Amino acid sequence: MENSYKYFENRNCEYYPCHSGAQNINCLFCYCPLYSMEKCPGNYKYIEVNGKKIKECTDCTFPHKSENYDKIICILKEKNKNEI
């Protein structure tokens, strides 16, 4: 897919690819906008580190798939609407 407002791939990034085995990674959501949600549609798990529960998303590629752009935007709009 070509770079657009829904997709951007930065193969020159020192962290690319951020997920091993993933191809055509959408870097637009490099820092996942869904991370702060306790439950999101991605592949996450919770681990304990120094007695704290941490969301661990190493195996999640949900925000990096171009076909999920519209889903992420809808989730963020709904979250924002509920916070107002």
N, C-alpha and C positions, 0 to 999 in steps of 0.2 A: 504494500500500500504506500502511496505517496504521502509525504508530509502535508498535513492540513490542520484545520482547527480541531479535528477529532483524533488526529494521529501524528505523533512525532517520534522519530527514532534517532537516537544519538549514538552511533557506533563508535564515536571518538571518546566517549565518556570513559573515565578510568574505571568505573564500576560496571560497565557493559560487558557481558550480560549480567544483570543483577540476580537472575535466577538461572541456575545451571540447567541446560537442556531446553530452555525456552528459545523460541525463534520468533522473529518479527515482534519484538517487544515495543509496546507503546510507552515511551518515556514521558509522555505528557503528565501522567500521574506517578512520577518517580517517587514522591512521598505520598503515600496513599491517603486520600481525603476521607476514607472510611475507617481508618485506624482507630479513631476515638470512639467509634460505635462499639458497644459491647457485643452486639450481634450484627454481622454483615454477611453478604452473600459469598465472601471469599473463603478460601481454605486456610483457616487459622486454628490455632490451639492456644491454650493458656498454660504457661509454665510458672513455676515458683522460683524466684531469684531473691536470695537474702530475705526470705519471708514475705516477699511481695508477689502478687499475681501479675504477670506480664503477658500481654498478647504477643504471640510469636507467629510471624507471617512468612517465614522462609519459603514454605512450599506453596504460597499463594501467588498466582499470576493473574487473578481476576482483573485488577486495574490496568494490567499491561496488555490485555487483549482488545484489539480495536473494536470488536463487536460489542463490547461492554460499555463504551462511552455513554450512550444514551441511557443505559440502566443506571450508571453512576450519577449522571446529572439528575435523573428523576429521584433517586434516593436522597441526594443532597437538597433538592427543592422541597421534598416532603419533610426532611429533617428540619430545615430552616422554617418551614411553615409551622411545624409543631413547637418550635422554640419561641415563636413570636407571641 
